[in-house]
Structure formats: C-alpha cells, structure tokens
Amino acid sequence: MDKIVCGVYARDSTDKQGDTVENQISQSKEFINRLGPEFVVDENCIFVDNAVSGYYTSVFDREAMKLAIELAKEKKFQVLVFKEVARVGRDKQENPAIVGMFEQYGIRVIAINDNYDSLNKDNITFGILSVLAEQESRKTSVRVSTGKKEKARRGQWNTTAPIGYVLNKVTKTLDIDPETRGIIEDVFDLYVNSDVGTFLIAQQLNNRGKRTNNGNLFSRETVKKILVNPVYIGHTVYGKKRNELERKYDDSGKMTKKKITIKIDKGDWLTIENTHEPIINKETFYSVQEKISDRGHHRTPRRAYHPLTGILYCKKCGEGMVCQKRSTKDKEYRYYICKTYHKYGRDACSQANVNADKLEPSIVQIVQNRLLRLSSTEIESSSNRSDDIKRLEEEISRRSKEKDRIKKDQVDIFQQRELFSEEAYKEQMLDLKSRSVAINEEISILENKLSAVKESENRSANIVQLTEKFLNLDISNIGMVRTLLHELIETITISEEDVDIKYRYDII
C-alpha cells in the first residue's frame, strides 16, 4: 500500500488564547491516524510559526508557511492538516489564496474543527470561514485592548517597565529600580540645572557605560523620551497609540499588508495619577516641559530649506542624513550629516559630512539627465491603461448583474416557498446566499485591481508633468527643488565613493 505523506501547520498566536502549538500538532496527528493506515506524518513536514499575529502578519511572510509552500512544490507531502482556519490566519482575502496555492501544487488541505476538506471543493465554505475568523480576530483585539485599559485604570503596567523602574510581579505595578534610578535623576539634573542638551546628555551616559533597557546606546531621542514621560512623576498613561492593519494592492490585485502604528491625540490619552512612587518631583518635571516648549517655539523650522532631508541615507549604516548649519563671520555653511553620528558620535559611524551646496545641484543634474533619456513612447505606453480599465469595469458590471440575478432568485423562491419542502427551501436559499457571498468577494478583488490600475495610470501620467517641471527647474527655488525631488525619488544612498538613487516610478 502506497503511503500518503501528511504535513501539519500550527501557529502560536501573539494574543496567547490558550491554543498551544503542542495541542494543535497533537490534535492534527490524531486526526491523521484516523484517516487510515496509509496516511503517515513526516516530522520534517511539521511547520510551526511562533508568536505570529494571524491578522497583522501576512501568511505569505511567515517563515514556516514559506517552507511549507517550498516543500509542497517539491511534492514532499500530499496532505496538509491544521486545526482550524484561524490557525492559517485571520484574513478573509489571504486564507482562500493560500489554500488555492496548495491545491495548485496538488496538496489536499484539511481544517479539522471547521470540517473543511479541499477534496470536496467547497471553496465558498472556506471563504465564509475566513470572514468569520477575521471578525473573531477583531473582537479579540477589542477585548485585549479593553482589558489593558482596565489594568491601567487600576494603576497596573501593561508593557515592559521603563528604565528606572522594575515591574512588581505580584501587584503588576512599578517599583523603583535602585540600579537605574540614578540615570533618570542625572538626565533631569543635567537638563534643568546644568543646561546640558539631549545630545550631550546621551554622550555622557554612553561614555559612562550606561545603556538603555534594550542594551542600546542612549541617543538624543531616548533622552527626550525620558524627559517628557510622566511615568517619572508617578503617573500611568495609556492609549498613546494604537495598531491598525494597512492593506495595499498592486496592479495585478495582489495584496500586501502590514501593521502600522497610529498616534492618538493627547486629549484622548487615559492618565491615572499617583499609581507608583515617583523618581522626579513634579516641580522639576514641569520645569523641564516648559523649557522644552520654549526651545521648540524659538527653533526655526528647517526641513523645508533642505531638499534632501527625508530621502538621503548613509550607505555605511543605513540611517537617514539630516542637514546642519554652521555660520562664520563671512558665510553660512550647510552640510548633511549621518543620524548615527549625530546621535552617538563618530565612533558609531565614520560617514563623512557632505557639503549640501555641492550635493544638491549634483543630484538635480543626475535626475535631469535621467529624465532626458526617457522617450515619449515609454511614458505614453505606461500612462495609457484604458484597455485594462475598460476590461475590469466590464467584468465588475458583469458580476454585479449576476449578483442582481441571484437577489431576484432569492425573492422569487421566498415568494414561492410553499412549493418547496422545508429542507429543499433551506438548501436553495443557502446555495444562493453562498453564491452571493462569493460574488461579493470577487467584486471586491476586481475593484481593488481597478483602483490599483487607475492609480498606476495616474502616477505614470504625473511623470509627464513632473518631467516638464524638472527640466525647467530654477535651482535657486529651494522649496520647488525639494518638492520635485521628493515627488520623484524614494531614496538616495550616499558614501564617499558613489551615490545610488531609487526612484518612485518604475519607468524612470
């Protein structure tokens, strides 16, 4: 009897809902044993993704799932079993796609708890299960967020303790850490009483061998975060930011997703006062806030005057480069400096400073030469996507009409329900509902494709206008130079030897 090799996929969720990897694998193996003696589990085909969110992390970006796809291509197993649809992921669009991929390679896919077996070709059921899994993920996220907020109201800490404190394992509140409280006291003392800036404070801490909780060097940003954090006067603040899922589609309709962090307005933060022992007195803390505010108000905004800030990167360390000014009696000197050096000093990155007044015209010249080499035929062909748009619009119209017909059939059957047995009536209505759900999904995908194609057409058409403006650019107009460079360029990576430019438009 030929053996049928089975694989198992398990995922350990970040929300820790009690469904362990061990339990998922054990249940899957037990199920495979019941399929018959010809079904065997290959231990090399047990795929586990640990501490991975099923909602925020794309199924195609998980290491174990990528390995499963590779081995499926190589026919290393014939059946893939997982406990339930939610273990694959909690995305209604990705789940059917990944199952379809395995089926394409001849792999039978089974979700035990959902009674799903791809051998039955019930893709509509899988789509519905995926929708339910995504909805459950959102509910779980709300429950977790509500629980954390209630903990914060009780003065309990939800994350890793900030430097200067340790988390009390019993009360879940903050206790002062005698080993690091001195760092916090020194930071406030140097800033208030010695008028030392954040960069020099960070440098002093690093020179004394002090490190952050993560073992990293201190930077002006980490010092600034300490100075403005009300935790050091005994307050707990919750809800400064939240996570959201961002989906993007390319021209083919393929979706990528990532977790993005949204900053919440300060007025919506939840602040609970006097939840733990303070390290800094309130008079000192509010004196610091006033000083920071004054310095911010008197600082001249500089970003608009430096065309390459935000797109220029150091090739040696990968950090961005910012523009600095130095003035003498005779002239003002501008130069771009690596952020790593700016934060930590020359020992952290040896990238030399770059003369801004020489680099900026050089970049403009490189871009102008590149645009001059573009033929009008290349631009026109990339900007004309009318055939693709027409095809997608016709397909959406066709599916919409089909959806209307299904709706009409549902009404007709409802009005004639006395002609059917109860079982036949339910079967007919469920079939129509399933078809309606499937068509809605198809229309959604087509609309996303259409949106992506239109965006691509608009971007390509935009190149024509940008090219005309750039070739007639007055380089003395710094604001316009900055605007056009940021429109055309995604990144500029620089070293002492060369300059690499990555454009925002594929055609360039």
N, C-alpha and C positions, 0 to 999 in steps of 0.2 A: 504493500500500500504506500503510495507516494505521500510524503509528509507535506503539510501546508504550514509554512513558517509564519508565525504571528509576531507582530511588534506591539508595544504598549506605549502610549503617550500619557504623561502625567504632568501637571503644573501645580507648583506651590504658590498660592496666591499671596500678594502683598497684604491683603486685608485679613489674613490669618483666621479664616472662618471655621477652622477645625477639621477640614477635609485634607488630611495629610497625604503626602506623596506615597508613603508606605501603604496607606489604606487604599488609595487609588490603584496602585500596582497589584496589591493582593486581590482586590475585587476583580480586576481585569484578568489576572491569571486564572482565578477560579472559574470565571465565565468561559475562558478559552478551553479549560479542561472539560467543561460540559458540552462543548461543541462536537467532541468526538475524539477518538484516539489518533486520528490523522493530523489533528491541529496541535502544533508544538510552539512553545515560546522560545525565541532566540534571545539570550541575555544581552547580546550585543545590540539588540534592537529594542531595548527599553530606553525611551527618550524622556528625560526629566528637565524641565525648566524651573529653576528655583527662584523664589521671591520676585516673580514677574507679574505685573498687572495685566489682566486679560482685557481691560478696557483701554488703557492708555498706551500699551505696548503692542505694536503691530505684530501679528502672528508670524509674518514673514521675516521679522527682525530677531526672532528668538533662536538662540544657538542650537538647542536640542531639536526644534522644529526644522531648522535648516538642514541638520544632519539627517533627520527622517526623510526629508524630500530627496536628498542626495542618494540615500540607500534605496529609496523607492525607485528612483531612476535606474539603479543598478540591479533591481529585482532581488534584493536581499531578503525581502519578506513579501507575503501576498495578502496579509490581513493586518489592519491597524485598529487596535481597540483602545478606547478611552472611556472613562466612567460616564461622562455626560458632555453635552455640547458646551457647557460653560467652561469645561477644562481646556477645550481648544481655544476659546476666547469669548469675549462678551461684545463682539462687534457684529451687527446684523449683516454687514456687507462683506466682511472678510471671511467669516466662517464658511459660507457656501463656496467661496472662491478656493479656499484651501482644500476642502473636500473634493471639489471638482478637479483640482490638480492631482490629488492622489488617484482618483478614478481614471484620470487620463493616463496614468502610468500602470493601470491595471490593478490597483490596490483596492480591496474591499474595506470599507470603513464602517465601524460599528460603535455607536454610543449606547452603552448598556442601559443606564437609567431612563433614557428617553425612548427606548425601544426603536432606535433608528438603525437601519442596516441598508447601506448603499446598494446591496444586491437587489433590494426591492424597488430601486429607482424612485424613491419618494422624496424628491428634492424640495417639493413645496413644504412638506413637513419640516425638513431641516431648516428652511428659511424662516418658518414660523418660530421654531425653537430658538433660532439665533436672535430673533427680535425679542423674545421673552428673556433670553439670557442677558441682553444688553439692558433691558428695562430693570432687571433684578440688580445688575451692577450699579445702575444709577441710584436705586433705592438703598443699596448697601453703602454707597458713598455718602448719601444724606444721613443715614443712621450713624456712620462713623463720625462725620462732622458734628452732628448734634451731640454725640457722646463726648467728644473733645471739648465742645463749648461748655457743657455742664461741668466737666472736670475743671475747666478754667474758672468757672464761677465759684467753685469750692476752693480755689487757690492752688489747685494741683497743676503740675507742669506736664505738658504733653510731648515734649521733644527732649533732645539731649540738653543737659544743663549748660548754660553759658559759662564761659571762663570766669572764675571767681566763685563759682558755686558747684556743689555736687547734689545729685538727686537722692533724697531720702527714700530708700526702698520701701519703707513701711507707710509713711504718710503721703508719698509721691509729691512732696513739696520740696523747695530748695533750701539747702543748708549751706552756710558759708564754707568754702574750701580754704583752710588755713595756708595751703601751699601756693595758691594762686591769687588770693585776695590782694596781695601786695602789688600785683601787676595792675589791677584796676585802680587802686589808690594812687599808684605812681602816674598812670595815664592822666587822671583828673588833676593831680597836683601839678604836673609839668605843664598842662594846658592852661590852667587857671592862674597859678602862682608864678610860673617861670616864663609864661608866654611862648612856650615851645610849640611849633606847628606839628600837625599829624605826621608828616613825613619824617621829621627828626625824632619824634617820639618812637615811631616804628623802628627807626635805625638804632636808637639807643637800646630798645628791648632786644632786638636781634643781636646786637653786639654783646649783650649780657647773657646770651644763650637762651633767652626766653622764646617760647613757641606757643602757637595757638593750640586749642584743644585737638585739632587735627594733625598737629605736629608740623604745621607750616610756618613760614616766616610771617612776621607781622608786616602789614602794609598800611598805607595811609587810610585805605578803605576800612580795614579791620579796626583800626584805632578810632575812626569816625563812628563806626557802628557801636563801639563801646561807649563813646561819649554821649550818644543820643538815646541809649537804651534805658528805659525807665525801670528795668528789672533791678538796676543797681540802687534804686531808692525804695525797693521793696514791693514794687507793683508787678502784677502779671497782666500782660497784654495778649489778647487772642484775636485772630482774624485779620492780620495784616495783609494776607494774600490768600488766593485760592487757586486750585488747579483746574484747568479746562482742557478738553480734547479739541485739537485742531486737525481737521481733515483737509487735504489738498488733492486735486485731481490733475493729471497730465492730459495731453491731447487725446490719448487712447482711452481715457476714462479710468486708468489705473489710479488707485487711491493710496496715498501715504498719510500716516497720522503721527502726531507727536503730542506729548503733554506740554502745555505752556502754563506759565505762572502769571496770574493777573494780580496786580497790586490793588488793594482796596483803599478807598478814601479814608483818611484818618478819622473822619467823623463817624465812620461805621465800625471802628475798632471796638472791641469789648475790653475795657480796662477795669481790673479789680485791684483796689489799693490795699497796701499793707498785708500782703499774703505771706511774706517771709522777711527775714532780717535784712535790712539794707547794709550795703558796704559804704555808700556815699550819702552824705546828708543832703537834704533837699535844697538847702541854700546854695551849696556848691553846684549841684546838678543844674538848677535853673539858671545859675550864673553862666554855666557853660553853654546852655541853649541860647541865651541872649547873645553871647559872644559869637557863636556860630552864625546866628541870624544876622548880626551886624556885618560880619565878614562877607556873608553871601550877598547882602544888599549893596555893598561897596565894590563888589567884584564886577568888572566889565565882562559881559558875555563875549567869548572869543570864538566859539565854534564856527559862526558864520564867516569869520575872516580867514579861516584856514581851510582851503579847498579839499585837502586830502584827509582831514581828520574824520575817522569813521570807516574809511576804506583802505588806509595804509597800514600794512602789517610787517613786523620784523620777521625775516626769514630764519634767523637763528633760534628764536624761542617761540615764535608763533603768536606773540601778543601784538595788540594794536600799537600804533605810534601816535603820539599826541604832539601838538605844536606848542613850543615855548618861545618867549620873547626875552631878549636881553637888550638893554639900552645903554649906550655910552653917550658922551657929550655930543658926538658928531652924528651918530646914526643909531637906528634900531635894527637888531639882528634877530631874525626868526629862524628856528630850526626844529625839525621833527626828531623826537626822542622816544626810544622804546619804553613802553609802560613798565616792563620788568625792571629795567634800570631805574626808571622814575620812582618805582615803589620801593625797591630793595637795594639799589646801588649797583655799581659797575661789576662787582663780583658775581652778581646773578646773571648778567647778560653783557657781553662785550660789544654789542652792536654800536657802531659809531653814530653820533648825531649827524643829521643830514640837513644841509643848507636848504631852507624852504624856498628861497627866491631863485635857486637854481633848479631844484627838483620839479616844482610846479610847472614852469614853462616847458620843461623836458617831457613831462607826462602829457601835456596838451599836444605837443608836437607828435608824439608817438601815436596818440589817438587819432589826430587829424590824418596822418599818413595811412593809418589802418582804414579809416572811412573812405579815403580817396581810392583805395584799391577795390572797394565794393562796387560791383557792376549794378546798373539799374535793373537788369534782368533778375539778378539774385534777390534784390529787395522786393520787386513786384511779385515774383513767384511765391515768396514766403508770406507776403501780406494778403494774397488772394486765396482765401479758403472758402469761397462762396459755394463750391460744389459740395464740400464736406458739410457745410452748414445746412444747405438745402436737403441733403440726404438725411441728416439727423432730424431735421424738422419734420420731414415726411414720415420718418419712422415713428417719431413721437405722436404725430397725428394719427397714424395707423393704429398704434397701441391704445391711444385714447378712445378711438372709435370702438375698438374691441372691448375696452372696459365698459363703455356705454351699453354695448350689446349685452354684456354679462349682467349689468344692472337691470336692463329691461327683462332679461330672462328670469332674474330673481323676482321681479314684480309679478311677472306672468305666472310663475309657479306658485307664488304666495296666493294670488287671486284664485288659482285653480287647485288649491291644496286638498280639497275634498276628493279630488280624483285620484290622489295618491294614498298609499298606505303610509302610516306614520314613519316607518323605517325608510321607505323609498323617498319620502319628502325630505327627511333629515339628510339622507345621503346626497340628494340633488343639491340642496341648499349649501351643504358643507363643501361639495365639489366646486360650486360656483364661487363661494367665498374664498377658497384656496386659490382658484384661478385669478380672482380679483387681487388678492394679496401679491401673487407672483407678478402680475402685470404692473401693479404699482411700483414694485421694486425695479422692474425693467425700465419703466418710465423715468424713475429717479436716476438710474445709472445713465440713461440716454441724455437726460437734462444736464447731468454733471459733465458728460462728454461735450455737449453743445456749448456749455458755459466755458469749458477749457479751450475749445477751438476758437470761440469768439474772442476770448482773452488773448490767445496766441495771435490772432489776426490783428487785433488792436495794437498789441505790442510791436508786431512787425511794421504796421503802418506808422507807428510812432517813430520808428527808426528814420523814416524819410524826413520827418520834421526835425528830429534831433540832429541828423547829419547836416541839414541845411544850416541850422543854427550854429553848430560846432565849427563848420568850415568858415563861417563868417564871424567867429568869436573875437570880441575885443578882450584881450587877456588882462587889461587893466581893470575890467569889471569883475572884481573878485567874487561877488555874490553870484553872478551868472556862471562864472567858471566852476564854482562849487556845485551849483545846481545841475549843470550839464554833466560834469564828471560823475556825480552820484547817480544820475539817471542811466548812464551808460556802463559804469564799472561796478562790479561786485566787490572785488578785492585787488589791491596792489601789494605784492610781496617784494620786499627790498632787502638787499645785502650790499656789502661793499663792492661786489663783483657785477651784479645784474639786477634787473627789475622784471618781475613777472606780472602780467595784467590778466585778470579773469573778467570777461565782460558779462553783462546781464543778458545779452541777446546772443543766441547760438549762431546767428548768421554772421556776426562780426568776427 
